[in-house]
Amino acid sequence: MKIVDVAIAIVCQENQILICQRGPDGPLAGYWEFPGGKREENETLQQCLHRELHEELAITATVLRSLPCIEHAYPHAQVRLNPFICRLQSGDPQPLAGVQFRWIHPTELVEYRFPPANDDLIPRIIALLTQNGSGDGI
């Protein structure tokens, strides 16, 4: 099975992070996720991240740090998630790809249904972003 590299952004602004809901069609329809997408040929992960944020939400973000890669096998694909902690640089998110989005506090992540590949990432993000008690532990 081919491995699909995916760059995802944990976009932070004022103690909140940005999440998006998948559309009604396709695999994992209706699940919530971090914005991002599949890396194209000859594209770095950071180039992919910037392209996807622009295409999906009309925003730019500054990468602050990367988190460890996560590999997960779905029935339809083997994915390798490459998460990046980012700070919103410019733009107000707009649902250009037709998805719903929300700004939430990191501790609220557990209230949303994310794809299984995110199971270990969610607690890591909560711990990282709330470590100093302010909700903005980056």
MARMI-77444 format. One record per atom (N, C-alpha, C, O): residue number from 1; residue in one letter; atom name; x, y, z. Coordinates in nm, 3 decimals, always signed. Layout:
BEGIN
NUM|A|CA|X|Y|Z
...
REM end
This chain:
BEGIN
1|M|N|+0.084|-0.118|+0.000
1|M|CA|+0.000|+0.000|+0.000
1|M|C|+0.089|+0.125|+0.000
1|M|O|+0.185|+0.133|+0.076
2|K|N|+0.056|+0.219|-0.083
2|K|CA|+0.133|+0.342|-0.094
2|K|C|+0.117|+0.428|+0.031
2|K|O|+0.007|+0.439|+0.086
3|I|N|+0.226|+0.490|+0.075
3|I|CA|+0.221|+0.580|+0.189
3|I|C|+0.192|+0.721|+0.140
3|I|O|+0.255|+0.770|+0.046
4|V|N|+0.094|+0.785|+0.203
4|V|CA|+0.056|+0.922|+0.168
4|V|C|+0.109|+1.015|+0.276
4|V|O|+0.071|+1.004|+0.393
5|D|N|+0.197|+1.107|+0.237
5|D|CA|+0.247|+1.207|+0.332
5|D|C|+0.149|+1.322|+0.341
5|D|O|+0.107|+1.378|+0.240
6|V|N|+0.113|+1.355|+0.464
6|V|CA|+0.017|+1.462|+0.489
6|V|C|+0.080|+1.561|+0.588
6|V|O|+0.130|+1.521|+0.693
7|A|N|+0.076|+1.688|+0.554
7|A|CA|+0.122|+1.794|+0.645
7|A|C|-0.001|+1.855|+0.710
7|A|O|-0.096|+1.893|+0.642
8|I|N|+0.000|+1.864|+0.843
8|I|CA|-0.113|+1.925|+0.914
8|I|C|-0.063|+2.037|+1.005
8|I|O|+0.046|+2.031|+1.061
9|A|N|-0.148|+2.138|+1.017
9|A|CA|-0.113|+2.256|+1.096
9|A|C|-0.199|+2.264|+1.221
9|A|O|-0.322|+2.259|+1.213
10|I|N|-0.134|+2.277|+1.335
10|I|CA|-0.204|+2.310|+1.458
10|I|C|-0.185|+2.462|+1.469
10|I|O|-0.087|+2.510|+1.526
11|V|N|-0.282|+2.536|+1.413
11|V|CA|-0.271|+2.681|+1.403
11|V|C|-0.322|+2.743|+1.533
11|V|O|-0.436|+2.720|+1.572
12|C|N|-0.237|+2.821|+1.598
12|C|CA|-0.269|+2.881|+1.727
12|C|C|-0.287|+3.031|+1.714
12|C|O|-0.218|+3.098|+1.637
13|Q|N|-0.382|+3.082|+1.791
13|Q|CA|-0.403|+3.226|+1.802
13|Q|C|-0.479|+3.253|+1.931
13|Q|O|-0.587|+3.198|+1.954
14|E|N|-0.423|+3.337|+2.014
14|E|CA|-0.489|+3.380|+2.138
14|E|C|-0.548|+3.264|+2.218
14|E|O|-0.667|+3.262|+2.248
15|N|N|-0.463|+3.168|+2.252
15|N|CA|-0.500|+3.053|+2.335
15|N|C|-0.601|+2.959|+2.271
15|N|O|-0.663|+2.879|+2.340
16|Q|N|-0.619|+2.968|+2.140
16|Q|CA|-0.710|+2.879|+2.070
16|Q|C|-0.640|+2.817|+1.951
16|Q|O|-0.540|+2.869|+1.901
17|I|N|-0.695|+2.703|+1.906
17|I|CA|-0.642|+2.638|+1.787
17|I|C|-0.755|+2.619|+1.686
17|I|O|-0.872|+2.613|+1.722
18|L|N|-0.716|+2.609|+1.561
18|L|CA|-0.810|+2.601|+1.450
18|L|C|-0.833|+2.455|+1.412
18|L|O|-0.738|+2.381|+1.389
19|I|N|-0.960|+2.416|+1.405
19|I|CA|-0.995|+2.283|+1.356
19|I|C|-1.097|+2.298|+1.244
19|I|O|-1.171|+2.397|+1.238
20|C|N|-1.100|+2.200|+1.155
20|C|CA|-1.191|+2.202|+1.040
20|C|C|-1.269|+2.071|+1.037
20|C|O|-1.222|+1.967|+1.082
21|Q|N|-1.391|+2.079|+0.982
21|Q|CA|-1.471|+1.959|+0.968
21|Q|C|-1.469|+1.912|+0.823
21|Q|O|-1.488|+1.992|+0.731
22|R|N|-1.447|+1.783|+0.804
22|R|CA|-1.448|+1.725|+0.669
22|R|C|-1.587|+1.736|+0.610
22|R|O|-1.686|+1.737|+0.683
23|G|N|-1.594|+1.744|+0.480
23|G|CA|-1.722|+1.751|+0.411
23|G|C|-1.800|+1.621|+0.422
23|G|O|-1.754|+1.524|+0.483
24|P|N|-1.921|+1.619|+0.364
24|P|CA|-2.010|+1.504|+0.377
24|P|C|-1.973|+1.385|+0.288
24|P|O|-2.030|+1.277|+0.303
25|D|N|-1.879|+1.403|+0.196
25|D|CA|-1.843|+1.295|+0.104
25|D|C|-1.700|+1.247|+0.132
25|D|O|-1.618|+1.321|+0.186
26|G|N|-1.673|+1.124|+0.095
26|G|CA|-1.538|+1.070|+0.106
26|G|C|-1.511|+1.004|+0.238
26|G|O|-1.596|+1.000|+0.327
27|P|N|-1.387|+0.950|+0.251
27|P|CA|-1.349|+0.882|+0.375
27|P|C|-1.354|+0.976|+0.495
27|P|O|-1.317|+1.093|+0.486
28|L|N|-1.399|+0.924|+0.606
28|L|CA|-1.405|+0.998|+0.733
28|L|C|-1.489|+1.126|+0.724
28|L|O|-1.458|+1.226|+0.788
29|A|N|-1.593|+1.121|+0.643
29|A|CA|-1.683|+1.236|+0.626
29|A|C|-1.739|+1.280|+0.761
29|A|O|-1.781|+1.197|+0.842
30|G|N|-1.740|+1.411|+0.784
30|G|CA|-1.794|+1.467|+0.906
30|G|C|-1.699|+1.472|+1.024
30|G|O|-1.730|+1.536|+1.124
31|Y|N|-1.585|+1.405|+1.014
31|Y|CA|-1.487|+1.410|+1.122
31|Y|C|-1.421|+1.547|+1.124
31|Y|O|-1.417|+1.618|+1.024
32|W|N|-1.369|+1.583|+1.240
32|W|CA|-1.293|+1.707|+1.255
32|W|C|-1.146|+1.675|+1.235
32|W|O|-1.101|+1.563|+1.259
33|E|N|-1.070|+1.774|+1.191
33|E|CA|-0.928|+1.754|+1.165
33|E|C|-0.855|+1.887|+1.174
33|E|O|-0.915|+1.993|+1.180
34|F|N|-0.724|+1.876|+1.174
34|F|CA|-0.640|+1.996|+1.165
34|F|C|-0.623|+2.028|+1.018
34|F|O|-0.612|+1.936|+0.936
35|P|N|-0.620|+2.155|+0.981
35|P|CA|-0.607|+2.188|+0.840
35|P|C|-0.474|+2.138|+0.783
35|P|O|-0.373|+2.132|+0.853
36|G|N|-0.478|+2.104|+0.658
36|G|CA|-0.359|+2.053|+0.590
36|G|C|-0.400|+1.963|+0.476
36|G|O|-0.515|+1.965|+0.434
37|G|N|-0.306|+1.885|+0.427
37|G|CA|-0.339|+1.796|+0.317
37|G|C|-0.219|+1.720|+0.266
37|G|O|-0.111|+1.721|+0.324
38|K|N|-0.243|+1.652|+0.155
38|K|CA|-0.143|+1.564|+0.095
38|K|C|-0.032|+1.642|+0.028
38|K|O|-0.055|+1.742|-0.041
39|R|N|+0.089|+1.593|+0.049
39|R|CA|+0.205|+1.653|-0.014
39|R|C|+0.210|+1.612|-0.161
39|R|O|+0.192|+1.495|-0.195
40|E|N|+0.233|+1.711|-0.245
40|E|CA|+0.247|+1.684|-0.388
40|E|C|+0.392|+1.650|-0.421
40|E|O|+0.483|+1.679|-0.343
41|E|N|+0.413|+1.588|-0.536
41|E|CA|+0.547|+1.550|-0.580
41|E|C|+0.636|+1.674|-0.587
41|E|O|+0.593|+1.780|-0.631
42|N|N|+0.760|+1.659|-0.544
42|N|CA|+0.861|+1.766|-0.544
42|N|C|+0.824|+1.884|-0.454
42|N|O|+0.868|+1.996|-0.479
43|E|N|+0.746|+1.860|-0.351
43|E|CA|+0.704|+1.965|-0.259
43|E|C|+0.755|+1.926|-0.120
43|E|O|+0.743|+1.811|-0.079
44|T|N|+0.811|+2.022|-0.047
44|T|CA|+0.850|+1.993|+0.091
44|T|C|+0.724|+1.991|+0.177
44|T|O|+0.618|+2.038|+0.136
45|L|N|+0.737|+1.938|+0.297
45|L|CA|+0.621|+1.935|+0.388
45|L|C|+0.576|+2.076|+0.423
45|L|O|+0.455|+2.103|+0.430
46|Q|N|+0.670|+2.167|+0.446
46|Q|CA|+0.631|+2.304|+0.479
46|Q|C|+0.568|+2.375|+0.360
46|Q|O|+0.475|+2.454|+0.379
47|Q|N|+0.615|+2.350|+0.239
47|Q|CA|+0.551|+2.407|+0.121
47|Q|C|+0.409|+2.355|+0.108
47|Q|O|+0.317|+2.430|+0.076
48|C|N|+0.391|+2.226|+0.134
48|C|CA|+0.258|+2.165|+0.131
48|C|C|+0.167|+2.232|+0.232
48|C|O|+0.054|+2.268|+0.201
49|L|N|+0.217|+2.249|+0.352
49|L|CA|+0.139|+2.310|+0.459
49|L|C|+0.093|+2.450|+0.420
49|L|O|-0.025|+2.484|+0.436
50|H|N|+0.184|+2.532|+0.369
50|H|CA|+0.149|+2.669|+0.331
50|H|C|+0.049|+2.670|+0.215
50|H|O|-0.044|+2.751|+0.215
51|R|N|+0.067|+2.581|+0.118
51|R|CA|-0.026|+2.574|+0.004
51|R|C|-0.165|+2.534|+0.052
51|R|O|-0.264|+2.597|+0.014
52|E|N|-0.172|+2.431|+0.134
52|E|CA|-0.302|+2.382|+0.182
52|E|C|-0.375|+2.487|+0.266
52|E|O|-0.496|+2.504|+0.251
53|L|N|-0.304|+2.557|+0.354
53|L|CA|-0.368|+2.660|+0.435
53|L|C|-0.425|+2.772|+0.346
53|L|O|-0.533|+2.824|+0.372
54|H|N|-0.350|+2.806|+0.243
54|H|CA|-0.396|+2.910|+0.150
54|H|C|-0.518|+2.862|+0.070
54|H|O|-0.616|+2.935|+0.056
55|E|N|-0.511|+2.738|+0.018
55|E|CA|-0.619|+2.684|-0.065
55|E|C|-0.747|+2.657|+0.014
55|E|O|-0.857|+2.683|-0.035
56|E|N|-0.733|+2.606|+0.135
56|E|CA|-0.850|+2.566|+0.213
56|E|C|-0.913|+2.680|+0.292
56|E|O|-1.035|+2.687|+0.307
57|L|N|-0.827|+2.771|+0.344
57|L|CA|-0.877|+2.870|+0.441
57|L|C|-0.835|+3.014|+0.413
57|L|O|-0.876|+3.104|+0.485
58|A|N|-0.754|+3.037|+0.310
58|A|CA|-0.706|+3.172|+0.275
58|A|C|-0.628|+3.236|+0.390
58|A|O|-0.644|+3.356|+0.416
59|I|N|-0.546|+3.158|+0.458
59|I|CA|-0.463|+3.210|+0.567
59|I|C|-0.317|+3.174|+0.542
59|I|O|-0.285|+3.086|+0.462
60|T|N|-0.229|+3.245|+0.611
60|T|CA|-0.089|+3.207|+0.617
60|T|C|-0.053|+3.189|+0.764
60|T|O|-0.110|+3.254|+0.852
61|A|N|+0.042|+3.100|+0.788
61|A|CA|+0.083|+3.072|+0.926
61|A|C|+0.234|+3.054|+0.930
61|A|O|+0.296|+3.013|+0.832
62|T|N|+0.290|+3.086|+1.044
62|T|CA|+0.433|+3.069|+1.068
62|T|C|+0.454|+2.939|+1.143
62|T|O|+0.393|+2.917|+1.248
63|V|N|+0.539|+2.853|+1.092
63|V|CA|+0.570|+2.727|+1.160
63|V|C|+0.662|+2.757|+1.277
63|V|O|+0.768|+2.818|+1.261
64|L|N|+0.622|+2.713|+1.397
64|L|CA|+0.701|+2.733|+1.517
64|L|C|+0.785|+2.609|+1.550
64|L|O|+0.898|+2.620|+1.596
65|R|N|+0.728|+2.492|+1.526
65|R|CA|+0.799|+2.367|+1.552
65|R|C|+0.725|+2.252|+1.489
65|R|O|+0.605|+2.258|+1.464
66|S|N|+0.799|+2.146|+1.464
66|S|CA|+0.735|+2.024|+1.413
66|S|C|+0.721|+1.925|+1.528
66|S|O|+0.796|+1.930|+1.626
67|L|N|+0.624|+1.838|+1.515
67|L|CA|+0.603|+1.730|+1.612
67|L|C|+0.638|+1.599|+1.544
67|L|O|+0.645|+1.593|+1.421
68|P|N|+0.659|+1.494|+1.621
68|P|CA|+0.695|+1.365|+1.560
68|P|C|+0.589|+1.316|+1.461
68|P|O|+0.469|+1.334|+1.481
69|C|N|+0.638|+1.255|+1.356
69|C|CA|+0.554|+1.198|+1.252
69|C|C|+0.471|+1.083|+1.308
69|C|O|+0.515|+1.010|+1.397
70|I|N|+0.349|+1.067|+1.256
70|I|CA|+0.259|+0.961|+1.299
70|I|C|+0.220|+0.879|+1.177
70|I|O|+0.172|+0.935|+1.078
71|E|N|+0.241|+0.748|+1.182
71|E|CA|+0.198|+0.662|+1.072
71|E|C|+0.074|+0.586|+1.115
71|E|O|+0.065|+0.537|+1.228
72|H|N|-0.022|+0.577|+1.022
72|H|CA|-0.147|+0.509|+1.054
72|H|C|-0.200|+0.439|+0.929
72|H|O|-0.200|+0.497|+0.820
73|A|N|-0.245|+0.316|+0.945
73|A|CA|-0.302|+0.240|+0.833
73|A|C|-0.454|+0.246|+0.841
73|A|O|-0.515|+0.198|+0.937
74|Y|N|-0.514|+0.304|+0.738
74|Y|CA|-0.659|+0.302|+0.721
74|Y|C|-0.690|+0.195|+0.617
74|Y|O|-0.600|+0.153|+0.544
75|P|N|-0.814|+0.149|+0.610
75|P|CA|-0.848|+0.052|+0.506
75|P|C|-0.822|+0.106|+0.364
75|P|O|-0.792|+0.030|+0.272
76|H|N|-0.836|+0.237|+0.348
76|H|CA|-0.823|+0.297|+0.214
76|H|C|-0.684|+0.357|+0.188
76|H|O|-0.654|+0.391|+0.074
77|A|N|-0.599|+0.369|+0.290
77|A|CA|-0.467|+0.431|+0.269
77|A|C|-0.378|+0.416|+0.392
77|A|O|-0.426|+0.400|+0.504
78|Q|N|-0.248|+0.421|+0.367
78|Q|CA|-0.147|+0.428|+0.474
78|Q|C|-0.102|+0.574|+0.477
78|Q|O|-0.045|+0.623|+0.380
79|V|N|-0.127|+0.642|+0.588
79|V|CA|-0.092|+0.784|+0.595
79|V|C|+0.023|+0.807|+0.693
79|V|O|+0.042|+0.734|+0.790
80|R|N|+0.098|+0.910|+0.661
80|R|CA|+0.205|+0.956|+0.749
80|R|C|+0.175|+1.103|+0.777
80|R|O|+0.197|+1.190|+0.693
81|L|N|+0.124|+1.128|+0.899
81|L|CA|+0.090|+1.266|+0.940
81|L|C|+0.216|+1.336|+0.989
81|L|O|+0.292|+1.282|+1.069
82|N|N|+0.236|+1.456|+0.938
82|N|CA|+0.349|+1.539|+0.977
82|N|C|+0.294|+1.667|+1.039
82|N|O|+0.266|+1.763|+0.968
83|P|N|+0.276|+1.669|+1.172
83|P|CA|+0.214|+1.784|+1.238
83|P|C|+0.313|+1.897|+1.265
83|P|O|+0.429|+1.874|+1.300
84|F|N|+0.264|+2.018|+1.249
84|F|CA|+0.342|+2.139|+1.276
84|F|C|+0.262|+2.232|+1.366
84|F|O|+0.145|+2.259|+1.339
85|I|N|+0.324|+2.280|+1.472
85|I|CA|+0.264|+2.385|+1.555
85|I|C|+0.291|+2.517|+1.484
85|I|O|+0.405|+2.548|+1.450
86|C|N|+0.187|+2.593|+1.461
86|C|CA|+0.199|+2.718|+1.386
86|C|C|+0.127|+2.832|+1.459
86|C|O|+0.041|+2.809|+1.545
87|R|N|+0.164|+2.952|+1.422
87|R|CA|+0.092|+3.070|+1.470
87|R|C|+0.031|+3.138|+1.349
87|R|O|+0.097|+3.155|+1.246
88|L|N|-0.096|+3.177|+1.360
88|L|CA|-0.162|+3.248|+1.250
88|L|C|-0.082|+3.373|+1.219
88|L|O|-0.053|+3.453|+1.307
89|Q|N|-0.046|+3.389|+1.093
89|Q|CA|+0.032|+3.504|+1.050
89|Q|C|-0.057|+3.611|+0.987
89|Q|O|-0.047|+3.729|+1.022
90|S|N|-0.144|+3.570|+0.894
90|S|CA|-0.232|+3.667|+0.830
90|S|C|-0.357|+3.598|+0.777
90|S|O|-0.358|+3.479|+0.748
91|G|N|-0.462|+3.679|+0.764
91|G|CA|-0.588|+3.631|+0.710
91|G|C|-0.685|+3.587|+0.818
91|G|O|-0.646|+3.546|+0.927
92|D|N|-0.812|+3.597|+0.785
92|D|CA|-0.918|+3.542|+0.867
92|D|C|-0.965|+3.417|+0.795
92|D|O|-0.998|+3.423|+0.677
93|P|N|-0.969|+3.302|+0.864
93|P|CA|-1.007|+3.179|+0.795
93|P|C|-1.141|+3.192|+0.722
93|P|O|-1.238|+3.246|+0.775
94|Q|N|-1.142|+3.140|+0.601
94|Q|CA|-1.264|+3.133|+0.520
94|Q|C|-1.277|+2.990|+0.470
94|Q|O|-1.178|+2.932|+0.426
95|P|N|-1.396|+2.933|+0.474
95|P|CA|-1.412|+2.793|+0.433
95|P|C|-1.413|+2.777|+0.281
95|P|O|-1.516|+2.744|+0.222
96|L|N|-1.298|+2.799|+0.218
96|L|CA|-1.288|+2.793|+0.072
96|L|C|-1.315|+2.653|+0.017
96|L|O|-1.368|+2.638|-0.093
97|A|N|-1.278|+2.552|+0.092
97|A|CA|-1.300|+2.415|+0.049
97|A|C|-1.436|+2.364|+0.094
97|A|O|-1.464|+2.244|+0.088
98|G|N|-1.521|+2.454|+0.140
98|G|CA|-1.656|+2.418|+0.181
98|G|C|-1.665|+2.351|+0.316
98|G|O|-1.767|+2.292|+0.349
99|V|N|-1.559|+2.360|+0.393
99|V|CA|-1.559|+2.295|+0.525
99|V|C|-1.595|+2.396|+0.633
99|V|O|-1.575|+2.517|+0.617
100|Q|N|-1.646|+2.345|+0.741
100|Q|CA|-1.673|+2.427|+0.859
100|Q|C|-1.546|+2.433|+0.942
100|Q|O|-1.470|+2.336|+0.948
101|F|N|-1.523|+2.546|+1.008
101|F|CA|-1.406|+2.555|+1.095
101|F|C|-1.446|+2.619|+1.226
101|F|O|-1.549|+2.686|+1.236
102|R|N|-1.363|+2.597|+1.327
102|R|CA|-1.386|+2.656|+1.459
102|R|C|-1.252|+2.685|+1.525
102|R|O|-1.154|+2.615|+1.503
103|W|N|-1.252|+2.790|+1.607
103|W|CA|-1.140|+2.816|+1.698
103|W|C|-1.183|+2.761|+1.833
103|W|O|-1.289|+2.797|+1.884
104|I|N|-1.102|+2.673|+1.890
104|I|CA|-1.136|+2.613|+2.020
104|I|C|-1.013|+2.617|+2.111
104|I|O|-0.900|+2.628|+2.065
105|H|N|-1.038|+2.606|+2.241
105|H|CA|-0.929|+2.591|+2.338
105|H|C|-0.876|+2.449|+2.324
105|H|O|-0.953|+2.357|+2.301
106|P|N|-0.744|+2.430|+2.337
106|P|CA|-0.688|+2.294|+2.321
106|P|C|-0.757|+2.185|+2.403
106|P|O|-0.770|+2.072|+2.355
107|T|N|-0.801|+2.217|+2.524
107|T|CA|-0.866|+2.114|+2.606
107|T|C|-1.000|+2.068|+2.548
107|T|O|-1.050|+1.963|+2.586
108|E|N|-1.059|+2.146|+2.457
108|E|CA|-1.186|+2.109|+2.394
108|E|C|-1.168|+2.005|+2.283
108|E|O|-1.267|+1.952|+2.233
109|L|N|-1.045|+1.975|+2.244
109|L|CA|-1.022|+1.878|+2.137
109|L|C|-1.089|+1.744|+2.165
109|L|O|-1.137|+1.678|+2.072
110|V|N|-1.095|+1.704|+2.290
110|V|CA|-1.153|+1.574|+2.325
110|V|C|-1.304|+1.569|+2.301
110|V|O|-1.363|+1.461|+2.303
111|E|N|-1.366|+1.683|+2.278
111|E|CA|-1.510|+1.688|+2.255
111|E|C|-1.547|+1.668|+2.108
111|E|O|-1.665|+1.664|+2.073
112|Y|N|-1.447|+1.656|+2.021
112|Y|CA|-1.470|+1.643|+1.878
112|Y|C|-1.422|+1.508|+1.828
112|Y|O|-1.328|+1.450|+1.882
113|R|N|-1.487|+1.458|+1.723
113|R|CA|-1.449|+1.329|+1.665
113|R|C|-1.344|+1.352|+1.556
113|R|O|-1.373|+1.409|+1.451
114|F|N|-1.222|+1.307|+1.583
114|F|CA|-1.108|+1.318|+1.491
114|F|C|-1.079|+1.181|+1.431
114|F|O|-1.115|+1.080|+1.491
115|P|N|-1.015|+1.175|+1.314
115|P|CA|-0.976|+1.046|+1.258
115|P|C|-0.883|+0.972|+1.354
115|P|O|-0.810|+1.034|+1.431
116|P|N|-0.887|+0.838|+1.350
116|P|CA|-0.805|+0.758|+1.442
116|P|C|-0.656|+0.788|+1.439
116|P|O|-0.589|+0.769|+1.540
117|A|N|-0.603|+0.836|+1.329
117|A|CA|-0.460|+0.868|+1.322
117|A|C|-0.422|+0.976|+1.422
117|A|O|-0.304|+0.990|+1.456
118|N|N|-0.520|+1.052|+1.470
118|N|CA|-0.495|+1.160|+1.564
118|N|C|-0.503|+1.117|+1.711
118|N|O|-0.482|+1.199|+1.800
119|D|N|-0.534|+0.990|+1.737
119|D|CA|-0.557|+0.945|+1.875
119|D|C|-0.443|+0.978|+1.970
119|D|O|-0.468|+1.020|+2.083
120|D|N|-0.319|+0.960|+1.928
120|D|CA|-0.205|+0.990|+2.015
120|D|C|-0.164|+1.136|+2.008
120|D|O|-0.101|+1.189|+2.100
121|L|N|-0.199|+1.202|+1.898
121|L|CA|-0.161|+1.341|+1.879
121|L|C|-0.242|+1.437|+1.968
121|L|O|-0.188|+1.534|+2.021
122|I|N|-0.371|+1.410|+1.983
122|I|CA|-0.460|+1.500|+2.058
122|I|C|-0.409|+1.523|+2.201
122|I|O|-0.394|+1.638|+2.241
123|P|N|-0.381|+1.418|+2.281
123|P|CA|-0.332|+1.444|+2.418
123|P|C|-0.197|+1.514|+2.419
123|P|O|-0.168|+1.592|+2.509
124|R|N|-0.114|+1.486|+2.318
124|R|CA|+0.016|+1.552|+2.310
124|R|C|-0.001|+1.702|+2.287
124|R|O|+0.070|+1.783|+2.347
125|I|N|-0.094|+1.739|+2.201
125|I|CA|-0.121|+1.881|+2.172
125|I|C|-0.176|+1.950|+2.296
125|I|O|-0.134|+2.060|+2.331
126|I|N|-0.271|+1.884|+2.363
126|I|CA|-0.330|+1.942|+2.484
126|I|C|-0.220|+1.967|+2.588
126|I|O|-0.214|+2.076|+2.647
127|A|N|-0.136|+1.870|+2.611
127|A|CA|-0.028|+1.884|+2.710
127|A|C|+0.068|+1.995|+2.669
127|A|O|+0.108|+2.077|+2.752
128|L|N|+0.105|+1.997|+2.544
128|L|CA|+0.202|+2.095|+2.496
128|L|C|+0.148|+2.238|+2.504
128|L|O|+0.219|+2.330|+2.546
129|L|N|+0.024|+2.256|+2.464
129|L|CA|-0.032|+2.391|+2.456
129|L|C|-0.091|+2.442|+2.587
129|L|O|-0.127|+2.559|+2.597
130|T|N|-0.101|+2.356|+2.686
130|T|CA|-0.156|+2.401|+2.815
130|T|C|-0.054|+2.383|+2.928
130|T|O|-0.090|+2.393|+3.045
131|Q|N|+0.071|+2.357|+2.895
131|Q|CA|+0.171|+2.326|+2.997
131|Q|C|+0.198|+2.437|+3.095
131|Q|O|+0.236|+2.411|+3.209
132|N|N|+0.177|+2.562|+3.054
132|N|CA|+0.205|+2.673|+3.148
132|N|C|+0.075|+2.728|+3.208
132|N|O|+0.077|+2.830|+3.277
133|G|N|-0.038|+2.658|+3.182
133|G|CA|-0.163|+2.700|+3.242
133|G|C|-0.235|+2.810|+3.168
133|G|O|-0.350|+2.840|+3.200
134|S|N|-0.171|+2.871|+3.069
134|S|CA|-0.236|+2.981|+2.998
134|S|C|-0.311|+2.933|+2.874
134|S|O|-0.389|+3.009|+2.816
135|G|N|-0.289|+2.808|+2.834
135|G|CA|-0.350|+2.759|+2.712
135|G|C|-0.270|+2.795|+2.590
135|G|O|-0.310|+2.763|+2.478
136|D|N|-0.157|+2.860|+2.607
136|D|CA|-0.073|+2.898|+2.494
136|D|C|+0.071|+2.861|+2.525
136|D|O|+0.160|+2.946|+2.530
137|G|N|+0.092|+2.729|+2.546
137|G|CA|+0.222|+2.680|+2.589
137|G|C|+0.327|+2.670|+2.480
137|G|O|+0.431|+2.607|+2.501
138|I|N|+0.303|+2.729|+2.367
138|I|CA|+0.404|+2.727|+2.261
138|I|C|+0.503|+2.834|+2.290
138|I|O|+0.598|+2.852|+2.215
REM end
